Amino acid sequence: MNEVFSDKVQKQIEKGIEIIRKGGVVVFPTDTVYGLGAGAYIESAIERIFKVKQRPPEMALPILISSVAQVHEIALDVPSYGWRLIKEFFPGGLTLVVFRGRAVKDIITGGGDTVAIRMPDHPVPVALIRGSGMPIVGTSANLSGQSNLLTMEGIREQIGGKVDLIIEGGPAPLGTESTVVDVTGEFPVILREGAISRSELERVVRFA
């Protein structure tokens, strides 16, 4: 994805990359909803995500990646049907729950054995991930338990004073959360149906 950004957006992204590398927290658009992100390997930054969202520490956070190669970095093992889903729906509105690899910190998973991963089909988070040199924790940019925020005004009002940067440029989110599928068992299990329907998934994999 080699998106050409306007000078204004490019400067925001470059600033966002610097902030993420230094352990800061950034809001950015994705293809589904606005995201709140930080470097996935910087524990102090992840702690800030929980504080900004007022999210209970036992609630795991998803990880955003920019390439299929990073699946191997994050996941311990992915079954063959999981790879079929990746081939068909990455990048896009599919989040997979996989067994975590060694690189994934306990704070991200709430101490559990699994982690959720997604490859967004949006140039801004992809640029942030590639530029920072690491996957990013990417959760919805709203207080925990509240509805997704779909406007810059809503984001500024709710969490604007708690983050280091809000990136406003790039395509606007479509407003529908990703579909979440657990691929840690013999068969896939849909945990949340969102941007990708069950019927679309059934073209690729078989459910129990």
C-alpha positions as CSV (number, residue, x, y, z in Angstrom):
1,M,0.0,0.0,0.0
2,N,1.9,3.0,-1.3
3,E,-0.4,5.8,-0.6
4,V,0.6,9.3,-1.5
5,F,-0.4,11.7,1.4
6,S,-0.9,15.4,1.3
7,D,2.0,17.3,2.9
8,K,-0.2,18.0,6.0
9,V,-1.1,14.4,6.5
10,Q,2.5,13.2,5.8
11,K,3.8,15.6,8.5
12,Q,1.1,14.2,11.0
13,I,2.2,10.6,10.2
14,E,5.9,11.4,10.6
15,K,5.1,13.0,14.0
16,G,3.0,10.0,14.9
17,I,5.8,7.6,14.1
18,E,8.2,9.6,16.3
19,I,5.6,9.7,19.1
20,I,5.1,5.9,18.9
21,R,8.8,5.2,18.9
22,K,9.2,7.3,22.1
23,G,6.3,5.5,23.8
24,G,3.5,7.9,23.1
25,V,-0.2,7.4,22.3
26,V,-1.8,8.4,19.0
27,V,-5.3,8.5,17.5
28,F,-5.6,7.6,13.8
29,P,-8.3,6.6,11.3
30,T,-8.5,3.0,10.1
31,D,-10.8,1.2,7.6
32,T,-13.2,0.2,10.4
33,V,-13.3,2.8,13.2
34,Y,-10.9,5.4,14.6
35,G,-8.1,3.8,16.5
36,L,-6.1,4.5,19.6
37,G,-2.6,3.2,19.3
38,A,0.8,2.7,20.8
39,G,3.9,0.6,20.2
40,A,3.1,-3.0,20.9
41,Y,6.6,-3.6,22.5
42,I,6.6,-0.6,24.8
43,E,4.9,-1.6,28.1
44,S,4.6,2.0,29.5
45,A,2.8,3.0,26.3
46,I,0.4,0.1,26.6
47,E,-0.3,1.1,30.2
48,R,-1.3,4.6,28.9
49,I,-3.8,3.0,26.5
50,F,-5.6,1.4,29.4
51,K,-5.6,4.7,31.3
52,V,-6.8,6.7,28.4
53,K,-9.7,4.3,27.7
54,Q,-10.4,3.7,31.4
55,R,-10.2,0.0,30.4
56,P,-9.9,-2.8,33.0
57,P,-6.4,-4.4,32.8
58,E,-7.9,-7.9,32.4
59,M,-9.4,-6.9,29.1
60,A,-7.0,-7.8,26.3
61,L,-6.0,-5.4,23.6
62,P,-5.7,-6.2,19.8
63,I,-2.5,-5.8,17.8
64,L,-2.4,-4.2,14.3
65,I,0.1,-5.4,11.8
66,S,1.2,-4.2,8.3
67,S,2.2,-7.4,6.6
68,V,1.5,-11.1,6.7
69,A,5.1,-11.7,7.8
70,Q,4.3,-10.1,11.1
71,V,1.7,-12.8,11.8
72,H,4.7,-15.1,12.6
73,E,6.1,-12.4,14.9
74,I,2.8,-12.2,16.9
75,A,1.3,-15.7,16.7
76,L,2.7,-18.9,18.1
77,D,0.8,-21.1,15.7
78,V,-2.0,-20.6,13.1
79,P,-4.0,-23.6,11.7
80,S,-4.3,-24.1,8.0
81,Y,-7.9,-22.7,8.0
82,G,-6.6,-19.6,9.7
83,W,-4.1,-19.0,6.9
84,R,-6.9,-19.4,4.4
85,L,-8.8,-16.6,6.2
86,I,-5.6,-14.5,6.3
87,K,-5.1,-15.0,2.5
88,E,-8.7,-14.0,1.8
89,F,-9.4,-11.2,4.2
90,F,-6.0,-9.6,5.2
91,P,-5.8,-6.6,4.9
92,G,-9.4,-5.7,5.8
93,G,-12.1,-6.0,8.4
94,L,-11.2,-9.3,10.0
95,T,-9.6,-9.8,13.4
96,L,-8.2,-13.2,14.3
97,V,-7.7,-14.5,17.8
98,V,-4.5,-16.7,17.8
99,F,-2.2,-18.2,20.3
100,R,0.3,-15.5,21.3
101,G,4.0,-15.7,20.5
102,R,6.8,-14.8,22.9
103,A,7.1,-11.3,21.7
104,V,3.6,-10.4,22.9
105,K,3.6,-8.9,26.4
106,D,1.3,-10.1,29.2
107,I,-0.2,-6.6,29.6
108,I,-1.6,-6.9,26.1
109,T,-3.4,-10.2,26.7
110,G,-4.4,-9.8,30.3
111,G,-2.1,-12.7,31.0
112,G,-4.0,-15.0,28.7
113,D,-2.6,-17.3,26.0
114,T,-4.2,-15.6,23.0
115,V,-4.0,-12.3,21.2
116,A,-6.2,-10.6,18.6
117,I,-4.5,-9.5,15.4
118,R,-5.7,-7.5,12.4
119,M,-4.1,-6.0,9.3
120,P,-6.0,-2.8,8.5
121,D,-6.8,-1.8,4.9
122,H,-6.0,1.8,5.5
123,P,-2.8,3.7,4.6
124,V,-2.4,5.7,7.9
125,P,-2.0,2.8,10.4
126,V,0.0,0.9,7.9
127,A,2.4,3.8,7.5
128,L,2.6,4.2,11.3
129,I,3.4,0.5,11.8
130,R,6.1,0.4,9.0
131,G,7.6,3.7,10.1
132,S,7.8,2.8,13.8
133,G,9.3,-0.6,13.0
134,M,6.9,-2.5,15.2
135,P,3.3,-3.7,15.4
136,I,1.0,-1.3,17.3
137,V,-1.7,-1.9,19.8
138,G,-4.8,-0.6,18.1
139,T,-8.1,-0.4,19.9
140,S,-11.1,1.8,19.3
141,A,-10.7,5.5,20.2
142,N,-13.4,5.8,22.8
143,L,-13.8,5.3,26.5
144,S,-14.3,1.7,27.5
145,G,-17.9,0.7,27.3
146,Q,-18.9,3.7,25.2
147,S,-20.0,3.8,21.6
148,N,-17.4,4.1,18.8
149,L,-16.6,7.7,18.0
150,L,-17.0,8.5,14.4
151,T,-16.1,12.2,14.4
152,M,-13.0,14.2,15.3
153,E,-15.2,16.4,17.5
154,G,-16.3,13.5,19.5
155,I,-12.8,12.1,19.9
156,R,-11.4,15.5,21.0
157,E,-14.2,15.9,23.5
158,Q,-13.8,12.4,25.0
159,I,-10.1,11.7,25.0
160,G,-8.3,14.5,23.2
161,G,-6.5,15.9,26.2
162,K,-5.2,12.4,27.1
163,V,-3.3,11.5,23.9
164,D,-0.2,12.9,22.2
165,L,-1.5,13.3,18.7
166,I,-4.7,13.0,16.7
167,I,-4.1,12.2,13.0
168,E,-7.0,13.7,11.0
169,G,-6.0,12.9,7.5
170,G,-6.5,10.0,5.2
171,P,-9.7,8.2,4.3
172,A,-12.4,8.3,7.0
173,P,-13.4,5.1,8.7
174,L,-16.4,3.2,7.4
175,G,-17.8,3.0,11.0
176,T,-18.3,-0.7,11.2
177,E,-16.1,-2.7,13.6
178,S,-14.1,-5.7,12.4
179,T,-15.4,-9.3,12.5
180,V,-13.6,-11.3,15.2
181,V,-12.9,-15.0,14.7
182,D,-11.2,-17.3,17.1
183,V,-8.9,-19.7,15.2
184,T,-7.3,-21.5,18.2
185,G,-9.5,-24.6,18.0
186,E,-10.3,-27.3,15.5
187,F,-12.9,-25.1,13.9
188,P,-13.2,-21.3,13.7
189,V,-15.6,-19.5,16.1
190,I,-17.1,-16.1,15.3
191,L,-16.8,-14.0,18.5
192,R,-18.2,-10.8,16.9
193,E,-19.8,-10.4,13.4
194,G,-19.0,-7.0,11.9
195,A,-17.5,-5.8,8.7
196,I,-17.3,-9.3,7.2
197,S,-20.4,-11.5,7.3
198,R,-20.6,-15.1,8.3
199,S,-21.6,-16.0,4.8
200,E,-18.5,-14.4,3.4
201,L,-16.4,-16.4,5.9
202,E,-18.2,-19.6,5.0
203,R,-16.9,-19.3,1.4
204,V,-13.4,-19.9,2.8
205,V,-13.7,-22.0,5.9
206,R,-16.1,-24.6,7.5
207,F,-17.7,-24.0,10.9
208,A,-18.6,-26.7,13.4
